[in-house]
Amino acid sequence: MNTSLIAGTAAPVESTEAGEAASLRWEHQRAGGVVVIRHRTAVDMQPTETWPDELAAFLGMSGQVGMVGAKRLAPDGSIVSMGEFVIHPKGFHHHGKGVPAQAYRFPEEVDTIAGGVVVMNEEVFDEVGGEALLGWGQIGLLALGIAVRQTGRKVLAVPQVLVTDAFTPEYQEDEAKKFQERFGFDWFCADMDAVREQHFEDGLMWNVRYHAAAMPFEKYEERGALVWESYQKADFFRKRAHHLASAAKQCCPNEGDLLLDVGCGDGFFSHMFAQQGIEVLGIDPEPEGVEQSRQMTSTQQYPGKAPRFELGRGDDIPRENESVDAVTLFDVIEHLANPIVILREISRVLKPGGKALIVTPSWQFGGSSDAVYHGFEYTMEELVRQVGATPGLTVVHTGQITGVYRDLVIVAQKG
């Protein structure tokens, strides 16, 4: 596909006042058998003379394609939205972070288009009632894409760059509420399993995509007690470990407080917490991890109780409701395909006022710190949004550890 047919030359329009944001609507124009749909804040298109005919020919030759859309950039150069609607753990609006850059070099099939500039075959536009759907505002474009898919045609997102003014936070929040009411789940931090079960009256299912780790997580066979070894070998890791152990102690200020270490791995951080006098229970879904944790801590001395370890999954924590004082989730969330489920479980087992301490390597634009095993790496904004969307949890502290991974640190409290 020649994606340059859509781009033409784009120029930014003047900023829209915040007070007018709620009244923003989609505009469309017809030319040469093609309908061009754009937001009033998006772009002034200056296409070539032949692009409508060329695009109409492409859509005509490929009868399976019903809608093509492009991503958007804010005037300051930051990515506002891909203009696509790919469902994934970070939320539906993909910000171009946490996945390989080459993912945006080619058109890809999506559920629907959320922003930017969209082009459609004129016959398809009329067939699905495009005029009426666009009258719904921002959510109208989402519904239009779903209507196209219901005809059996594909919706494509292409990696073209167009310039736009960013929407106000108030406008985004209002549209998110409308989406929740219309489709029944949150567009920011969706439960992937629940989304996959969603369908429309005619049986159409969401085109759910998982950006998960590239390989099975067989760290124990390949790496052994990696975290314990890293502590012995690397000064920066020792400093990181002591800093995080101190943070965990602040989450368990009272004698007898129970800390649950979810995804404890080889037990190193559970060991560090117990060295602080904290009562610790570590759980991990891998039997090898539980066995290694028990073995590595069996010869250690502790000021209080030695850490205990059990087999257990974070998405089905083997604890009663409101039974622990604190939870740690260290270097885990970046491996998860459906993190909201584990975050809900953490909220469930925390006592009122209890705290969750979450640590993960930060996304550094241009590459992952572990492209093999990390499915997602977060920016602070994304991590706060992900954790903050969890019922019962409120983010009360954020921080970052400088070093190799520039770890993000979040403390969330059960309210």
Secondary structure, DSSP 4 states (H G I P E B T S, - for coil): --THHHHSEEEPPPPPPGGGGGG--EEEEEETTEEEEEETTT-EEE--TTHHHHHHHHHHH-TTEEEEEEEEE-TTS-EEE-S-----TT-SS--S-SS-GGGGSS-EEES---SSEEEEEHHHHHHTTHHHHHTTTHHHHHHHHHHHHHTT-EEEEEEEEEE-PPPPHHHHHHHHHHHHHHHSS-SSS--HHHHHH-B-TT-PBP-------SS---HHHHHSSHHHHHHHH-HHHHHHHHHHHHHHHHH--STT-EEEEET-TTSHHHHHHHHTT-EEEEEES-HHHHHHHHHHHTT---SSPPPEEEE-BTTB-SS-TT-EEEEEEES-GGG-SSHHHHHHHHHHHEEEEEEEEEEEPBPBTTB-S-TTT-S--B-HHHHHHHHHTSTTEEEEEEEEE-SSS-EEEEEEEE-
